[in-house]
Amino acid sequence: MISTTRTSGSPTPRANARGERARLRLLDAALSAFATQGFHGTSTRDIAEAAAMSPAAVYVHYRTKEELLFQLSLHGHREIRRVVETALGRPEPPAARLRGLVADYTAWHARSHVQARVLQYEFAALLPEHAEQIAAIRGAIEAMFQGAITDGVDAGIFRIDDVKMTSLALLSLGIDVARWFRPGGARSPDEIGNYYGEIALRVCGHPGDL
């Protein structure tokens, strides 16, 4: 059984749990506010009110409004990287692997469209040191896309002239879904993802029959 006795002034597990719930409430409130009002159009008071907390409480958990944006960006980009890594970890031939990669990447941007819009549109508001960390994760994701395309080129099944530009095109297609996707539309995130996966094969010069 975990003891809740405080030692050396450390917070109890119950206090830690309350603090974690408060931090998550603030992140959720910040995400909603940034998505609707933009980073620069949102005040810490807006975030506090949406989280049903006092403005002073924001600074107990986050030093600045930008730190909230950074934590949202870091969590979101790490989540995207896990989606990409999982897709590439499947034991499939190059064409099927690329199709699945683009499908999963695109479906995530549809399913998490509010989060994705904040990640993409508010990147410029990050401090340089925070932007550098996010850019490193983006670079890793781009490198994995390039690797998946290169595998198909090396196998002789993709016919393209520029792996990097093709990778950027496929990444951009998936990201842009977050701009226009709305729940309740004609197609679900998975249906959109699967369609984009087929488009990716056409872009790479593959006939599409796997």
VEXPA-582185 format. One record per residue: residue number from 1; residue in one letter; y, x, z of N, C-alpha, C in turn. Coordinates in Angstrom, 3 decimals. Last residue first. Example, Ala and Ser with C-alpha at 12.3 -4.5 7.8 and 13.67 -1.06 7.14 Angstrom:
<rs>
R  num  residuo       n.v       n.u       n.w      ca.v      ca.u      ca.w       c.v       c.u       c.w
R    2        s    -2.250    12.850     7.080    -1.060    13.670     7.140     0.030    12.900     7.870
R    1        a    -5.690    13.190     7.800    -4.500    12.300     7.800    -3.300    13.200     7.800
</rs>
This chain:
<rs>
R  num  residuo       n.v       n.u       n.w      ca.v      ca.u      ca.w       c.v       c.u       c.w
R  210        l    -4.158    -1.483   -54.506    -4.725    -0.502   -53.575    -6.234    -0.644   -53.484
R  209        d    -1.797    -1.806   -56.881    -3.180    -2.196   -56.617    -3.836    -1.128   -55.748
R  208        g     0.662    -0.650   -57.417     0.569    -1.657   -56.366    -0.825    -2.128   -56.055
R  207        p     1.405     1.414   -59.111     1.164     0.083   -59.685     0.998    -1.014   -58.650
R  206        h     4.166     3.437   -58.091     2.756     3.087   -57.908     2.523     1.676   -58.439
R  205        g     6.772     4.328   -58.005     6.043     4.410   -59.261     4.565     4.131   -59.150
R  204        c     8.240     3.907   -55.769     7.571     5.209   -55.881     6.721     5.332   -57.143
R  203        v     8.982     1.294   -56.108    10.029     2.323   -56.131     9.418     3.705   -56.347
R  202        r     6.510     0.101   -55.672     7.104     0.057   -57.011     8.182     1.134   -57.151
R  201        l     6.214     0.572   -52.944     5.249     1.151   -53.876     5.803     1.163   -55.297
R  200        a     8.351    -0.935   -51.949     8.327     0.518   -51.752     7.359     1.192   -52.721
R  199        i     7.557    -3.538   -52.490     8.690    -2.971   -53.230     8.681    -1.449   -53.134
R  198        e     5.575    -3.785   -50.551     5.196    -3.807   -51.971     6.317    -3.223   -52.833
R  197        g     7.206    -3.730   -48.299     6.172    -2.717   -48.464     5.707    -2.631   -49.907
R  196        y     8.660    -6.027   -48.633     9.352    -4.751   -48.803     8.356    -3.596   -48.943
R  195        y     6.636    -7.839   -48.019     7.257    -7.860   -49.350     7.956    -6.534   -49.628
R  194        n     6.136    -7.212   -45.352     5.077    -7.037   -46.347     5.642    -7.009   -47.769
R  193        g     8.635    -7.922   -44.202     8.136    -6.555   -44.153     7.077    -6.291   -45.206
R  192        i     8.672   -10.666   -44.646     9.695    -9.820   -45.272     9.214    -8.373   -45.310
R  191        e     6.505   -11.360   -43.035     6.476   -11.664   -44.471     7.495   -10.815   -45.226
R  190        d     7.418   -10.533   -40.519     6.236    -9.900   -41.110     6.144   -10.159   -42.610
R  189        p     9.681   -12.238   -40.122     9.819   -10.778   -40.185     8.626   -10.092   -40.843
R  188        s     9.303   -15.060   -42.430     9.211   -14.439   -41.111     9.436   -12.933   -41.241
R  187        r    11.483   -16.904   -44.567    10.397   -15.944   -44.376    10.471   -15.322   -42.990
R  186        a    13.552   -18.749   -44.390    12.404   -19.075   -45.241    11.215   -18.150   -44.997
R  185        g    14.587   -18.712   -40.888    14.774   -18.669   -42.331    13.482   -18.931   -43.086
R  184        g    14.350   -18.502   -38.199    14.234   -19.841   -38.764    14.452   -19.886   -40.257
R  183        p    16.755   -15.915   -37.582    15.520   -16.635   -37.238    15.520   -18.033   -37.841
R  182        r    18.168   -14.040   -40.213    18.400   -14.998   -39.143    17.085   -15.721   -38.848
R  181        f    19.295   -11.078   -41.819    18.193   -11.880   -41.288    18.667   -12.805   -40.169
R  180        w    21.394    -9.442   -42.626    21.361   -10.819   -43.111    20.271   -11.689   -42.488
R  179        r    21.202    -6.999   -41.258    22.523    -7.566   -41.558    22.433    -9.052   -41.885
R  178        a    18.586    -6.228   -41.150    19.224    -6.643   -39.897    20.566    -7.317   -40.142
R  177        v    18.113    -5.295   -43.708    17.571    -6.604   -43.335    18.245    -7.128   -42.067
R  176        d    18.994    -2.703   -43.832    19.910    -3.759   -44.272    19.410    -5.156   -43.935
R  175        i    16.786    -1.147   -43.096    17.907    -1.302   -42.168    18.765    -2.502   -42.539
R  174        g    15.218    -1.252   -45.445    14.739    -1.821   -44.188    15.860    -2.095   -43.211
R  173        l    16.890     0.055   -47.293    16.409    -1.306   -47.546    15.975    -1.980   -46.246
R  172        s    17.161     2.580   -46.118    18.327     1.698   -46.232    17.925     0.252   -46.484
R  171        l    14.580     3.617   -46.419    15.146     3.429   -45.082    16.305     2.432   -45.125
R  170        l    14.468     3.729   -49.210    13.544     2.859   -48.482    14.037     2.595   -47.058
R  169        a    16.515     5.599   -49.745    16.562     4.256   -50.332    15.672     3.292   -49.553
R  168        l    15.622     7.869   -48.420    16.861     7.224   -47.972    16.971     5.800   -48.515
R  167        s    13.342     8.415   -50.010    13.211     8.106   -48.588    14.444     7.378   -48.065
R  166        t    14.570     9.024   -52.422    13.668     7.873   -52.349    13.482     7.439   -50.902
R  165        m    15.935    11.332   -51.710    16.693    10.148   -52.108    15.830     8.893   -52.052
R  164        k    13.707    13.023   -51.114    14.722    12.715   -50.108    15.496    11.453   -50.459
R  163        v    12.257    13.185   -53.531    11.640    12.605   -52.334    12.699    12.180   -51.321
R  162        d    12.844    12.706   -56.738    13.583    13.165   -55.560    13.038    12.464   -54.314
R  161        d    11.202    11.714   -58.741    11.836    13.015   -58.944    12.460    13.579   -57.672
R  160        i     7.912    10.206   -58.638     9.350    10.198   -58.362     9.893    11.616   -58.514
R  159        r     5.154     8.712   -58.526     5.852     9.422   -59.591     7.359     9.270   -59.383
R  158        f     2.206     8.844   -56.641     3.623     8.483   -56.674     4.304     9.339   -57.733
R  157        i    -0.268     9.980   -56.980    -0.184     8.523   -57.141     1.254     8.013   -57.090
R  156        g    -0.844    12.634   -56.431    -0.702    12.236   -57.826    -0.571    10.744   -58.047
R  155        a    -0.807    13.655   -53.953    -2.075    13.040   -54.369    -2.026    12.554   -55.815
R  154        d     1.817    14.418   -53.755     0.796    15.470   -53.815    -0.553    14.925   -54.281
R  153        v     2.957    11.869   -53.530     3.285    12.724   -54.681     2.208    13.790   -54.860
R  152        g     1.920    11.043   -51.080     1.570    10.312   -52.294     1.861    11.103   -53.554
R  151        d     3.098    12.919   -49.398     1.633    12.809   -49.441     1.187    12.100   -50.716
R  150        t     5.799    12.313   -49.743     5.275    13.575   -50.276     3.757    13.550   -50.372
R  149        i     5.959     9.951   -48.264     6.162     9.916   -49.717     5.579    11.168   -50.367
R  148        a     5.512    10.919   -45.705     4.620     9.888   -46.246     4.738     9.809   -47.763
R  147        g     7.657    12.710   -45.431     6.286    13.203   -45.408     5.309    12.211   -46.006
R  146        q     9.817    10.966   -45.440     9.674    11.933   -46.528     8.251    12.477   -46.597
R  145        f     9.312     9.664   -43.013     9.305     8.909   -44.271     9.097     9.860   -45.451
R  144        m     9.656    11.832   -41.305     8.349    11.182   -41.377     8.229    10.333   -42.633
R  143        a    12.363    12.393   -41.690    11.367    13.407   -42.053     9.975    12.793   -42.171
R  142        e    13.507    10.077   -40.608    13.656    10.356   -42.040    12.612    11.367   -42.508
R  141        i    12.827    10.497   -37.929    12.316     9.323   -38.644    12.383     9.551   -40.150
R  140        a    14.296    12.802   -37.394    12.840    12.830   -37.259    12.201    11.662   -38.010
R  139        g    16.894    11.857   -37.764    16.379    12.908   -38.632    14.863    12.988   -38.588
R  138        r    17.069    10.070   -35.653    17.139     9.566   -37.031    16.573    10.597   -38.007
R  137        i    17.002    11.929   -33.586    15.904    10.961   -33.715    15.888    10.379   -35.126
R  136        a    19.414    13.247   -34.106    18.158    14.008   -34.109    16.960    13.075   -34.256
R  135        a    21.277    11.244   -33.744    21.092    11.790   -35.090    19.791    12.578   -35.186
R  134        i    21.147    10.979   -30.981    20.669     9.877   -31.827    20.403    10.374   -33.244
R  133        q    22.266    13.432   -30.223    20.906    13.080   -29.801    20.319    11.975   -30.676
R  132        e    24.813    13.222   -31.372    23.914    14.298   -31.790    22.470    13.988   -31.410
R  131        a    25.951    11.158   -29.962    25.672    10.957   -31.385    24.695    12.014   -31.896
R  130        h    26.319    12.479   -27.547    25.362    11.380   -27.625    24.975    11.104   -29.077
R  129        e    28.251    14.339   -28.201    26.981    14.817   -27.649    25.908    13.733   -27.673
R  128        p    30.366    12.637   -29.195    29.675    13.615   -30.051    28.326    14.071   -29.509
R  127        l    29.971     9.187   -28.180    30.533    10.514   -27.971    29.743    11.532   -28.794
R  126        l    29.875     6.426   -30.485    29.231     7.312   -29.518    30.006     8.620   -29.374
R  125        a    30.937     5.001   -32.537    31.621     4.898   -31.243    31.011     5.813   -30.182
R  124        a    29.290     5.182   -34.716    30.504     6.004   -34.725    31.245     5.973   -33.392
R  123        f    27.355     3.202   -34.248    27.006     4.618   -34.088    28.254     5.493   -33.959
R  122        e    27.557     0.529   -34.662    28.379     1.099   -33.590    28.089     2.580   -33.352
R  121        y    25.794    -0.221   -36.658    27.224    -0.421   -36.887    28.108     0.234   -35.832
R  120        q    23.155     0.434   -35.726    23.686     0.952   -36.984    25.211     0.906   -37.045
R  119        l    22.796    -0.762   -33.229    22.390     0.631   -33.440    23.064     1.219   -34.670
R  118        v    23.628    -3.384   -33.763    24.402    -2.552   -32.837    24.073    -1.076   -33.056
R  117        r    21.589    -4.186   -35.488    22.979    -4.177   -35.957    23.849    -3.308   -35.059
R  116        a    19.325    -4.034   -33.835    19.452    -3.122   -34.973    20.884    -3.057   -35.485
R  115        q    19.732    -6.145   -32.035    19.703    -4.768   -31.556    19.956    -3.788   -32.698
R  114        v    19.486    -8.242   -33.898    20.698    -8.085   -33.088    20.810    -6.649   -32.593
R  113        h    16.903    -7.881   -35.024    18.102    -7.768   -35.859    19.389    -7.600   -35.059
R  112        s    14.174    -7.502   -34.540    15.161    -7.001   -33.569    16.528    -6.878   -34.230
R  111        r    12.945    -8.527   -36.813    12.601    -9.085   -35.499    13.650    -8.710   -34.446
R  110        a    14.054    -6.853   -38.786    14.247    -8.302   -38.829    14.040    -8.903   -37.442
R  109        h    13.263    -4.346   -37.998    14.696    -4.588   -38.168    15.009    -6.079   -38.318
R  108        w    10.475    -4.688   -38.030    11.164    -4.407   -36.764    12.647    -4.725   -36.889
R  107        a    10.024    -5.024   -40.756     9.779    -6.152   -39.854    10.464    -5.935   -38.511
R  106        t    10.562    -2.406   -41.654    11.415    -3.524   -42.061    11.256    -4.709   -41.119
R  105        y     8.462    -1.004   -40.447     9.854    -0.592   -40.223    10.810    -1.741   -40.541
R  104        d     6.222    -2.279   -41.527     6.461    -2.311   -40.081     7.913    -1.976   -39.744
R  103        a     6.576    -1.741   -44.304     6.418    -3.111   -43.804     6.757    -3.191   -42.322
R  102        v     6.627     1.035   -44.402     7.829     0.290   -44.783     7.758    -1.144   -44.268
R  101        l     3.950     1.501   -43.511     5.109     2.085   -42.843     6.375     1.290   -43.136
R  100        g     2.368     0.185   -45.397     2.364    -0.261   -44.008     3.557     0.259   -43.234
R   99        r     2.998     1.746   -47.666     3.252     0.304   -47.668     3.309    -0.232   -46.243
R   98        l     2.082     4.247   -46.813     3.508     4.040   -47.074     3.849     2.555   -47.062
R   97        r    -0.680     3.678   -46.581     0.077     4.128   -45.413     1.578     3.927   -45.619
R   96        a    -1.414     3.023   -49.154    -1.533     2.000   -48.114    -0.712     2.385   -46.891
R   95        a    -0.922     5.543   -50.350    -0.220     4.339   -50.802    -0.255     3.249   -49.738
R   94        p    -2.617     7.469   -48.906    -1.149     7.539   -48.954    -0.436     6.251   -49.348
R   93        p    -5.223     5.805   -46.930    -4.763     6.643   -48.041    -3.243     6.533   -48.184
R   92        e    -5.333     5.798   -43.297    -5.303     5.120   -44.589    -4.899     6.103   -45.680
R   91        p    -5.501     5.670   -40.212    -6.294     6.474   -41.166    -6.416     5.772   -42.517
R   90        r    -2.262     5.521   -38.758    -3.432     4.798   -39.254    -4.178     5.646   -40.286
R   89        g     0.042     6.801   -38.097    -1.179     7.234   -37.431    -2.427     6.516   -37.904
R   88        l     2.164     5.583   -39.240     1.652     6.782   -39.903     0.363     7.291   -39.276
R   87        a     2.593     3.529   -37.395     2.226     3.210   -38.779     1.604     4.413   -39.477
R   86        t     3.341     5.015   -35.136     2.137     4.180   -35.105     1.654     3.868   -36.516
R   85        e     5.729     6.174   -36.009     4.595     7.028   -35.640     3.290     6.241   -35.628
R   84        v     7.309     3.859   -36.362     7.006     4.740   -37.497     5.783     5.600   -37.196
R   83        v     7.430     2.901   -33.738     6.916     2.043   -34.811     6.478     2.900   -35.997
R   82        r     8.674     5.059   -32.477     7.294     4.707   -32.110     6.654     3.822   -33.175
R   81        r    11.202     4.917   -33.670    10.358     6.100   -33.905     8.906     5.808   -33.551
R   80        i    12.098     2.511   -32.581    11.862     2.610   -34.025    10.954     3.793   -34.333
R   79        e    12.336     3.339   -29.917    11.416     2.251   -30.262    11.082     2.296   -31.754
R   78        r    14.326     5.209   -30.118    12.996     5.643   -29.678    11.947     4.591   -30.023
R   77        h    16.407     3.520   -30.861    15.925     4.523   -31.816    14.558     5.077   -31.410
R   76        g    16.679     1.953   -28.494    16.359     1.354   -29.786    15.800     2.356   -30.776
R   75        h    17.334     3.847   -26.500    16.139     3.011   -26.373    15.718     2.464   -27.736
R   74        l    19.735     4.863   -27.592    18.605     5.744   -27.316    17.305     4.948   -27.242
R   73        s    21.367     2.591   -27.715    21.040     3.330   -28.934    19.801     4.193   -28.735
R   72        l    21.567     1.889   -25.016    21.028     0.932   -25.983    20.566     1.649   -27.247
R   71        q    22.768     4.227   -24.066    21.447     3.850   -23.571    20.788     2.828   -24.495
R   70        f    25.222     4.119   -25.492    24.288     5.226   -25.697    22.883     4.857   -25.234
R   69        l    26.395     1.814   -24.437    26.065     1.877   -25.861    25.045     2.976   -26.130
R   68        l    26.715     2.685   -21.788    25.891     1.512   -22.087    25.453     1.529   -23.553
R   67        e    28.501     4.741   -22.214    27.165     5.065   -21.712    26.208     3.890   -21.918
R   66        e    30.786     3.375   -22.971    30.078     4.167   -23.983    28.679     4.536   -23.521
R   65        k    31.661     2.374   -20.573    31.154     1.433   -21.573    30.353     2.179   -22.635
R   64        t    30.542     4.579   -17.926    31.497     4.112   -18.930    30.840     3.063   -19.820
R   63        r    28.581     4.841   -15.968    29.892     5.448   -15.759    30.953     4.904   -16.706
R   62        y    26.619     2.321   -14.582    26.973     3.051   -15.802    28.401     3.569   -15.667
R   61        h    26.362     1.329   -11.976    25.159     1.655   -12.743    25.440     2.477   -13.996
R   60        v    28.857     0.966   -10.984    27.826     1.411   -10.045    26.617     1.933   -10.815
R   59        y    30.291    -0.124   -12.997    30.431     1.319   -12.790    29.491     1.862   -11.720
R   58        v    29.694    -2.827   -12.747    29.287    -2.109   -13.957    29.263    -0.614   -13.689
R   57        a    30.917    -3.675   -10.451    29.470    -3.443   -10.405    28.976    -2.687   -11.629
R   56        a    33.521    -4.206   -11.148    33.253    -2.979   -10.395    31.766    -2.644   -10.382
R   55        p    33.280    -6.734   -12.343    33.587    -5.554   -13.167    33.280    -4.246   -12.453
R   54        s    30.388    -8.479   -11.010    31.793    -8.103   -10.934    32.051    -6.897   -11.829
R   53        m    28.192   -10.532   -13.023    28.450    -9.493   -12.037    29.947    -9.195   -12.020
R   52        a    27.026   -11.914   -15.153    27.279   -12.594   -13.877    27.432   -11.583   -12.745
R   51        a    26.975   -10.744   -17.577    25.855   -10.411   -16.696    25.972   -11.092   -15.336
R   50        a    29.365   -11.600   -18.592    28.142   -12.056   -19.255    26.911   -11.796   -18.398
R   49        e    31.080   -10.185   -16.886    31.045   -11.649   -16.832    29.776   -12.195   -17.467
R   48        a    30.556    -7.540   -17.716    30.291    -7.953   -16.337    30.177    -9.470   -16.234
R   47        i    31.453    -7.615   -20.364    30.049    -7.314   -20.070    29.682    -7.801   -18.675
R   46        d    34.172    -8.146   -20.010    33.342    -9.048   -20.823    31.864    -8.869   -20.476
R   45        r    34.894    -5.874   -18.550    34.975    -7.190   -17.907    34.128    -8.209   -18.670
R   44        t    34.707    -3.913   -20.432    33.711    -3.909   -19.359    33.737    -5.231   -18.600
R   43        s    35.239    -5.465   -23.672    35.699    -4.794   -22.455    34.575    -4.778   -21.429
R   42        t    34.992    -5.152   -27.161    34.351    -5.573   -25.915    34.915    -4.782   -24.742
R   41        g    35.895    -4.068   -29.460    36.418    -5.378   -29.102    35.864    -5.914   -27.796
R   40        h    34.460    -1.766   -29.775    35.869    -1.637   -29.417    36.496    -2.973   -29.029
R   39        f    31.913    -2.871   -30.453    32.100    -2.013   -29.278    33.557    -1.994   -28.836
R   38        g    31.760    -6.381   -31.322    31.922    -4.973   -31.642    32.186    -4.161   -30.381
R   37        q    31.164    -8.973   -30.752    32.569    -8.581   -30.696    32.827    -7.149   -31.148
R   36        t    28.388    -9.264   -31.102    29.288   -10.341   -31.519    30.746    -9.905   -31.615
R   35        a    27.202    -6.898   -30.246    26.748    -7.512   -31.499    27.734    -8.553   -32.007
R   34        f    28.386    -6.423   -27.801    28.636    -5.478   -28.892    28.262    -6.098   -30.240
R   33        a    27.315    -8.613   -26.354    28.757    -8.485   -26.570    29.070    -7.556   -27.733
R   32        s    24.551    -8.094   -26.367    25.070    -9.344   -26.921    26.554    -9.228   -27.252
R   31        l    24.547    -5.579   -25.079    23.985    -5.750   -26.418    24.550    -6.993   -27.089
R   30        a    25.622    -6.199   -22.573    26.346    -5.300   -23.473    25.850    -5.456   -24.908
R   29        a    23.603    -7.820   -21.535    24.947    -8.371   -21.726    25.748    -7.517   -22.701
R   28        d    21.500    -5.993   -21.434    21.369    -7.211   -22.240    22.741    -7.805   -22.551
R   27        l    22.617    -4.133   -19.634    22.266    -3.727   -20.998    22.146    -4.936   -21.917
R   26        l    22.862    -5.720   -17.350    24.062    -5.160   -17.969    23.784    -4.716   -19.402
R   25        r    20.178    -6.256   -16.823    21.110    -7.366   -17.083    22.365    -6.863   -17.783
R   24        l    19.270    -3.660   -16.312    18.770    -4.381   -17.481    19.673    -5.561   -17.834
R   23        r    20.643    -3.118   -13.930    20.884    -2.285   -15.117    20.424    -2.991   -16.388
R   22        a    19.518    -5.055   -12.252    20.956    -5.088   -12.545    21.271    -4.280   -13.797
R   21        r    16.880    -4.184   -12.158    17.183    -5.508   -12.722    18.655    -5.608   -13.098
R   20        e    17.282    -1.735   -10.863    16.752    -1.755   -12.229    17.034    -3.092   -12.898
R   19        g    18.188    -2.595    -8.359    19.047    -1.783    -9.212    18.596    -1.796   -10.657
R   18        r    15.929    -3.925    -7.444    17.175    -4.669    -7.647    18.115    -3.908    -8.574
R   17        a    14.175    -1.753    -7.299    13.873    -2.861    -8.204    15.122    -3.684    -8.486
R   16        n    15.407    -0.224    -5.313    15.242     0.329    -6.660    14.999    -0.778    -7.677
R   15        a    15.120    -1.952    -3.168    16.468    -1.637    -3.651    16.407    -1.065    -5.058
R   14        r    12.342    -1.874    -2.944    13.004    -3.151    -3.229    14.409    -2.920    -3.769
R   13        p    11.874     0.817    -2.325    11.396     0.275    -3.605    12.068    -1.038    -3.968
R   12        t    14.975     2.079    -0.859    13.654     1.485    -0.763    13.198     1.024    -2.138
R   11        p    16.645     5.234    -1.399    16.579     3.776    -1.479    15.147     3.275    -1.385
R   10        s    16.833     7.832     1.117    16.456     7.381    -0.220    16.353     5.865    -0.240
R    9        g    17.353     8.956     3.587    18.428     8.231     2.924    18.083     7.729     1.539
R    8        s    14.966     9.997     4.484    15.999    10.917     3.998    17.074    10.195     3.205
R    7        t    13.290     7.001     3.783    13.235     8.348     4.332    14.304     9.184     3.678
R    6        r    12.534     3.627     4.474    13.456     4.580     3.878    13.310     5.924     4.575
R    5        t     9.580     1.885     3.812    10.392     2.567     4.807    11.266     3.606     4.139
R    4        t     7.805     0.656     2.267     9.204     0.383     1.950    10.134     1.017     2.973
R    3        s     4.806     2.021     0.928     5.690     1.815     2.065     7.108     1.551     1.589
R    2        i     2.235     0.549    -0.836     3.453     1.332    -0.922     4.356     0.995     0.247
R    1        m    -1.195     0.848     0.000     0.000     0.000     0.000     1.238     0.879     0.000
</rs>
